[in-house]
Amino acid sequence: MQSDPAHGHDFGPRELGDRADSGEHGFGRMPAGARQSLILEWIEHKGFVSVSKIAGNLHVAEMTIRRDLVLLEERGLLARTHGGAVSSASSPREIFDLEEPAFKRRRHRNAREKTAIATCAAALIGPGETIAIDVGTSTLSLAEAVVERHDLRVFTNSLRAAMTLSASKSPVYVLGGEVRNPEQSVVGSRAVSELQNYNIDRVFIGVSGLIEAGFFDYSVEDTEVKRAFIARADQVVILCDASKFDHRSLARVCELSGVDVMVTDAAPPAHLARALEAANVEIIIAGPEPGRLFD
């Protein structure tokens, strides 16, 4: 058993033992994203983390941990306190997803619902539009739904979506940058800066979760590109099946008010519906006869 860095209690091997070895080649070399994930898991376990004890356990400077806490608070994932941080979860309904499931597993999960969402979202696209398709399983379904279109211009950072759309007569533009496996997404500063040159009519964004604090994704790197897409689009459309309601993960993509439309397969629970309505997010429920929730 390992000691809890925040309180001196014990963590089992799943919480701590599998993450790194001790000493020079252990926690001190942990990437920032992994370090922040571990901080969030400790908060989930105990409700509070201490800056000094976490810094000592991870063999990093206290200033590094404070910067981590600032970033995580900005994403709505915790609340800083004197000497540490506590959970920001406003309700026990919220579930924190630490690890990103494999793409193939996500692809088969709620596949019928994602297809319905994609079909509904595709119907929003007008003639001759310039659109952007983000990385993810729901957005890949959207690529499949528009492959027969010949009048679009499509930007994407998803190599899977690009390969699907290679059969289309619409031109497809792939962002440059680093390929992130196994998601097959293009990420990095080059992809983000390249987007500053384009104007997009409509962007379709995939997310891993939705709570009242905003929309979330597993990957910090993918999230940076999502934000760049959002900044360049006239309309932002989120594709989010109902299994993601009240789920959050490491990176906040944006606040609810940063989105224009959410296409989903079921009405969100009342607390989320109220928050979305207050943020002026139009909710479209996919199905044989798609409906708008707040009409």
Secondary structure, DSSP 8 states (H G I E B T S, - for coil): -EE-TTTS-EE-IIIIITT--SSTTTGGG--HHHHHHHHHHHHHHHSEEEHHHHHHHHTS-HHHHHHHHHHHHHTTSEEEETTEEEE--SSTT-EE--S---HHHHHHTTHHHHHHHHHHHHTT--TT-EEEE-SSHHHHHHHHHTTT--S-EEEESBHHHHHHHTTSSS-EEE--SEEETTTTEEESHHHHHHGGG--EEEEEEE-SEEETTEEEES-HHHHHHHHHHHHHEEEEEEE--GGGBTEE-SEEEE-GGG-SEEEESS---HHHHHHHHHTT-EEEE-SSS-EETT-
